[in-house]
């Protein structure tokens, strides 16, 4: 009987130690201390505009390729500070119409052409892990400041857009095993303002459409996995979805190539961006 008690005691100690070891290994998959990574992404980018009546104006369907990197630190007290930067270049198809305010026969004619687009994002955040007492899971409530910049080169006419926003996000990980963790994030982008600039000189106008958009919203969702490869290095992969909806701007007064006064505005736009990513911690 005494030997059986010793056996049970040793077995419980062994299981307890195994749980501690497993917990430590799981914890290494989760953000802990200083962390940094670089990655690549590829996917699909849709951008579309409608006028004030909700009628179609134009759309762009492109295939982006991107590089990104992040740097951060997760503290034992649950606090997390990080920064993310990324740049994406894409090429695809523009579908819209000709804009010619002084030629009724040409104005509104259908137009399709190849188009190039570059979008850049930078975000700084601070978060707190409400599950900091758990070794195999994390759930950060985080916010900060972000800026999304979009440059479209259409028939040599530069078109620039920038959105300033406050991200309101939840982000975390769940250790599924000693070598695999689920990564997830869900966020709402509180829109602050948007700047828009289109060089109208190339279209024969007296100036540029340089205006501000004040209403909009955005969001992001991510699901993926982090894992240790055979060399013990941590890599990650998954999919990210981003969304933007920005209301149209106030009109700007310009003149066209005939001297006719015209009022141009930036229409309401919507963006859907889906990207698959792969990253390496170092």
N, C-alpha and C positions, 0 to 999 in steps of 0.2 A: 504493500500500500504506500509505504514511504517512497519507494523507488518510482511508483506511478506519479506521485505528487511532484517529485523532482523532474520527471520527464515532462509533465504538463508545464511546470515553471520554465524549463529550458525552451520548450516549444513556443511559449508565449513571448519570452524574451527575444527569441530568434525572429518571430513574426513582427514584433515591435521594432526591432532593429531594421528589418527589411522594409517596413513602412517608412521609417525615418530616411533610409537610403533612397527609396523610391521617391519620397517627397522632395529630397534634395535634388535628385535628378530631374524631376518634373519642374522644380523651381528654376533650374537653369534654362529650360525652354522658355519660360516667361521672362518678361523684361525685368532686369535686376541690375542695379548699378549703372555704369555707363554702357550704352549700347549704340551701335551705328551700323548702317547698312547701305548698300547701293543695289540698284535693280534696273531691269528692263521691262517694258510693257508694250503691248500691241493690241489693237482692237478696232472699234467702230465709233465714229463721231458724226452725229447728226446735228445740224443747226438749221433752224427754220424761222421765217418771219411772216407775220400776217399784218394787214393794215387795220385801221380803226374800226372797220366793219367786220373784221374777222376773216377777210378774204385772203387767199394765198398771195404772197409777194415773191418769196424765193426760198430755196433750201440748198443746203450743201450736205453731201454724203461723202465722207472721206475716211481713209484708213490711217490712223495715227501710229507712229512708232515713238517711244519715249524712253528717257532715262530719268532716274530719280534717286534721291538719297535722303537719309534722315539721321539725326544725331540727337540723343537724349540721355537723361539720367533718371532712373527710378530709385527713390529713397526708401529706406526701411520703414519710415513713418507713413508711407502711402502716397507721398507727394511725387509727381512726375513732371519734368520739364522736357520739352522736345521741340524740334524744328524740322520741317519738311520742305524740300525744294524739288521741282520737277520741270522738265521741258519736253514738249511733244511736237513733232513735225508730222504733218499729214498731207496727203494728196488725194484728190477725188473729183467728183462731178458737181458743178454748179448748175442748178436749174432755176431759171427766173425769167425776167423780161427786160427789154431795152427801156431805159429811161431817157426820153427826149421830150421835154416839155413844150417845144416849139415846132414839133413835127408830128402831127396826129397820125400820119401813115406809119411812122416808125415807132412811135411811143407805144409800149406794151407788147411789142413783138416778142415771141418766145425766143429764149436764148439758153443754150446749153454749152458749157465749156469746161475744160479742165481747170482746177483751182488748187492753189496751195494755201495751207493754213498752219500757223504755229500758235500753240497756247502754252503758257507758263503759269505756274502756281507756286506761291510761297506761303507757308503757314507757321506761326509760332504759337505754342499752346502750353497751358499749365493744367494739370489734372490731379485728381485724388482717387485712390483705389479704395472703394467701399468694401472690398473683400480682402483687404490686406492681411487679415488674420488667417486666411486660407493659403496653403502652400501650393495648391494645384489649380487655382483659378484667380483671375483678376477682373475687375470691372471699374474702369476709370470714368469718372464724370469730368469732362474737360472742356475748356474754352480758351479763347485767345484772340488772335487777329490774323486775317488772311487776305491775300490779294490775288485775283485771277486776271491774267492778261491774255488777250487774243489778238493776233495779227493776221489779217487775210489779205493776200495779194491777188487782186482780181483785175486782169487786163492792165497790169502795171499801175493800178489805182490803189494806193495803200489805204487800208481800212483798219483802224485800231479801236479796241474796246478794253476797258479795264473795270473790274468789279472789286470794290472793297467790302469786306463782310466780317462778321463775328461768327465763328463756328461754335455750335452748341452740340456736343457729341458725347456718346458713350462708346468706349473701346475696351476690349479685353481679350483674354485668352483662357482656354480650358485645356489642361493637360489630359490627353486621352490615353497616353501610355508613357513609358519612360523616354520614348524617342519621337513622340508626335503630339502636337497641340493644335487645337482649333483656334484660329484668329478671327475676330469679328469687330465690326464698327458700324455705327449708325449715327448720322448727324443731320442737323438742320443748319443752313447758312442764313443768318440774319443779315439781310442786305442793307448796307449803309448808303452807298451811292455807286453809280456807274458813269464812267467817262467814255464818250464816243467821238471819234474823229475820222472823217472820210475826206480825202483830198478831192474836192470838186473841180479843181483846175483842169484836170485831165479829161473831164467830161464837158468842158466849155463853160463852167460856171464861174462866177466872180470871186468865189472863195471856197472855204472848206465848211463842211457840216461839222461843227465843233459844239457839242452839246452834252448835257448831263441827264442821266436817267436816275430817278429817285425812288422808284418802286420796283421791287422784285423779291425773289427768294431762290434758294438753292438747297441742295441736299446731297448726301453721299451715303453709300452703303458698301460694305466690304465683307467678304467671307473668304477665308483661306486657311492654310495650314503651315505651321513651322515644324521642322524636323531636323534630326541629326543625320548626316550622311555617314558613309562607312568610315570616313576619316575623323568623325566626331565634330565636323563643322556644321554650324546652324544655317539652314537655308529656308526660304519661305516661298510659297506660291499661292495664287488665288485669283479672284476676280473683283474688280471695283466698278461700281456704277455711280456716275455723277449726273446731276440734273440742275438746270438753270431755267428760270422763267423771269424775264425782265420786261417791264412795261415800256411803251413807247415814250419818246422824248417830246418836249415842246418844239414847235417848228422854228426854223431859222430862216431869216429873210435873205435871199440871194437874187442875183440876176443870171439869166442863161446867156448863151452865145449871141442871141439876137437883142439883148438888152431888156428882155421881158422879166418883170419881177415874179419870183416864184417863192413858195414856202416849202422847204424840205424838212423832213423829220426822220428820226430813226425809229422804225416800226418795232412793235412788240416782238421779242424773240424767245425761242425755246431751244435748249440744248439737251441732248441725251448722249452721254459718253460711256461706253462700256469698254473696259480694258482688262486683259489678262496680264498678270505680272509674275515675275520671278526675281527674288532678291537674295543677296549674300550678306551675312553678318561678318564683320571683320574687327 
